[in-house]
Amino acid sequence: MSVQASRAQLDPRQILNSLKAFRRGDFSVRIDNVYEGIDSDIADTFNQIVELNDQVTREFERLSRVVGKDGRIGERGHVRNATGSWESSVRSVNDLIEDMVQPTAEVARVIGAVAKGDLSQTMMVEIDGRPLRGEFLRIGKIVNTMVGQLASFASEVTRVAREVGTEGNCRRRRRRSNARRRSLAITHAKSLPNMAMAQPRSTTCSPAALAASRSAPAR
C-alpha cells in the first residue's frame, strides 16, 4: 500500500458540522488534526478561529464582571494574538470603559472635594478635548449646579454669621429688643389716664352752648 493511500482525509461533513456548531455559538468545537498537508492546515485554521472567538468572549465576560460588578475601573481587555478586527473589537471595548470611567471619576473628584469643604471645584464638561454629551453632560450640569448652590448657601450663612456676630451679641440684641418693648408698654400705660380724662371733657357742654340750646325754638 502506498503512503498516499494510507493518509487520512478530512471529511467535508465534519467541517460542515463543526461550522454549524460554531455558528450556534459553540466555541468548544474543535477538529482533531490528524491530517497532513492542506487538510491539516484547514483543521488548524478552523481551530484557531474558534479559539480566538472563545478568548474574546471570555475576556469580555471578565471585563463585565471586574469592571461592571467589582468596580475595578482600571481593568482593560487584552486578547493574545488578536490582530485586525479582533484587536479593533477589544480596543473598542477598552475605549468604551475609558469613556465611562472618566466622567465617573470626575464626579467622584468633585464630590470628594465637597465632602472636604472645598466648594470651588466643578466637574469638567470637556475631557481630553472632547465635550461631554448626552447623559454625561446632564450629570455634569447637575453636579456643577449642586456645587454652585452649596457655595451660595455657605456664603450666605457666613455673611449672616458675620453680621449677627457671637452669641453674646445676640443676647445684647435680645436685651435691647426687650427694653424697647417695655418702654413702649410704659408709654402706653401713661397715656391711658389722659385718654380717660379727655373723654368726659369732650362730652361736657360749656355754659354758652347750654344757653344756646335752651333758647333754640322747638321744632
ChimeraX attribute file (.defattr): number of C-alpha atoms within 10 A of each C-alpha:
attribute: neighborCount
match mode: 1-to-1
recipient: residues
	/A:1	5
	/A:2	6
	/A:3	6
	/A:4	7
	/A:5	8
	/A:6	8
	/A:7	12
	/A:8	11
	/A:9	14
	/A:10	19
	/A:11	9
	/A:12	9
	/A:13	9
	/A:14	11
	/A:15	16
	/A:16	11
	/A:17	12
	/A:18	20
	/A:19	17
	/A:20	13
	/A:21	15
	/A:22	18
	/A:23	10
	/A:24	8
	/A:25	13
	/A:26	15
	/A:27	19
	/A:28	12
	/A:29	17
	/A:30	20
	/A:31	16
	/A:32	11
	/A:33	14
	/A:34	13
	/A:35	16
	/A:36	14
	/A:37	9
	/A:38	11
	/A:39	16
	/A:40	17
	/A:41	13
	/A:42	17
	/A:43	19
	/A:44	17
	/A:45	13
	/A:46	18
	/A:47	20
	/A:48	13
	/A:49	14
	/A:50	19
	/A:51	16
	/A:52	17
	/A:53	19
	/A:54	15
	/A:55	18
	/A:56	20
	/A:57	13
	/A:58	13
	/A:59	17
	/A:60	17
	/A:61	11
	/A:62	15
	/A:63	21
	/A:64	14
	/A:65	13
	/A:66	15
	/A:67	16
	/A:68	12
	/A:69	10
	/A:70	10
	/A:71	11
	/A:72	12
	/A:73	18
	/A:74	10
	/A:75	14
	/A:76	19
	/A:77	17
	/A:78	16
	/A:79	18
	/A:80	9
	/A:81	10
	/A:82	16
	/A:83	11
	/A:84	8
	/A:85	9
	/A:86	15
	/A:87	15
	/A:88	12
	/A:89	15
	/A:90	20
	/A:91	16
	/A:92	13
	/A:93	15
	/A:94	18
	/A:95	14
	/A:96	11
	/A:97	20
	/A:98	16
	/A:99	14
	/A:100	13
	/A:101	15
	/A:102	15
	/A:103	21
	/A:104	15
	/A:105	13
	/A:106	18
	/A:107	19
	/A:108	13
	/A:109	15
	/A:110	21
	/A:111	20
	/A:112	13
	/A:113	16
	/A:114	17
	/A:115	10
	/A:116	9
	/A:117	11
	/A:118	13
	/A:119	19
	/A:120	11
	/A:121	15
	/A:122	21
	/A:123	23
	/A:124	16
	/A:125	19
	/A:126	13
	/A:127	13
	/A:128	6
	/A:129	7
	/A:130	8
	/A:131	11
	/A:132	17
	/A:133	12
	/A:134	7
	/A:135	9
	/A:136	17
	/A:137	17
	/A:138	13
	/A:139	18
	/A:140	22
	/A:141	16
	/A:142	13
	/A:143	18
	/A:144	19
	/A:145	14
	/A:146	15
	/A:147	22
	/A:148	16
	/A:149	13
	/A:150	14
	/A:151	17
	/A:152	13
	/A:153	12
	/A:154	14
	/A:155	12
	/A:156	12
	/A:157	12
	/A:158	12
	/A:159	12
	/A:160	11
	/A:161	12
	/A:162	10
	/A:163	10
	/A:164	13
	/A:165	11
	/A:166	10
	/A:167	10
	/A:168	10
	/A:169	12
	/A:170	12
	/A:171	11
	/A:172	11
	/A:173	13
	/A:174	12
	/A:175	12
	/A:176	12
	/A:177	12
	/A:178	11
	/A:179	12
	/A:180	11
	/A:181	11
	/A:182	12
	/A:183	12
	/A:184	10
	/A:185	11
	/A:186	10
	/A:187	10
	/A:188	11
	/A:189	11
	/A:190	10
	/A:191	10
	/A:192	11
	/A:193	10
	/A:194	10
	/A:195	10
	/A:196	10
	/A:197	10
	/A:198	11
	/A:199	10
	/A:200	10
	/A:201	10
	/A:202	8
	/A:203	8
	/A:204	10
	/A:205	11
	/A:206	10
	/A:207	9
	/A:208	8
	/A:209	10
	/A:210	11
	/A:211	11
	/A:212	10
	/A:213	11
	/A:214	9
	/A:215	8
	/A:216	8
	/A:217	6
	/A:218	6
	/A:219	3
